[in-house]
């Protein structure tokens, strides 16, 4: 997937554990772990906002676009 979640990097920079962040933003550690690993297909803006508030960062610090094998969106799958 071309969107990479860098939450683990931000947690390390802030010297914060996942458990602390999960408690602070009101989600389970399991859901935070799924988000950190990039195994979710989406994240609510409210959750993203709470993460940014606690970590004192911007959404762009947490989510990075790495171009690669992604759909073009033009309806042509290239075949």
N, C-alpha and C positions, 0 to 999 in steps of 0.2 A: 504494500500500500504506500502511496507516495506521501501520506501524512504521517510524520513520526512524532510520537509523544515523548517529550523530554522531561517529564515530571520527575523522574529519578535524579536527573542532573540538578534540577532546581532544588530538590529536597537536600541533596548533598551539599550544595552551595550554602543553603540556609541552616545546615546542620540540624535538620529536623527528621524525625522518623515518620514513616507512613502512618503508624498508629496515632501519633499526635495530630497529623493533618486530618485523618479520617474523623477523629473526634471533633476537631475544630470546625469542620465543614458539614458535619452531620450525615456522613455516609459510612457504610460498613468498610472494614479493612479489605474484605473480599472484593467489593466493588472498586475500591481505590486500586487494588492490585491489578484488576482487569484493565483499568484505565492506564495504569503505568506500563503495562505490557503491550498496550496497543490492540488488545483483543476486543475492544468495543467498536461498534459501528457509528457511534455518535456520543455526544456529551451535551447535556443541557447547558444553555448559557448561564442559568442561575448557578449551577455547580461550578462552571468555569470561573464565574465572577467571584464566588466564595473562595476558590483555590487561589486566585490572583490576589484577593484581599489579604488572606493569611500569609501567603508567601511574598507579598509586596512585589509583584511582578506584573507583566503584561501577558495577554494570551499568546503573543508571538514568542515569548520566552519558553512557552510550554509546548507549542505545536509548530512543527517545521515541515515545510513542503520540500520533498526531495523528488525531483522529476524522475520518472521511470516508466514502467509499463502501466499506463493508465488509459482509460477510455477517452476518446476525443470529444464525445458528446454530439457529434454530427450525424449520428445514425449509421455511419459506415464503420463496420467492425474490421475493416482492412482486408477482408477476404474476397 
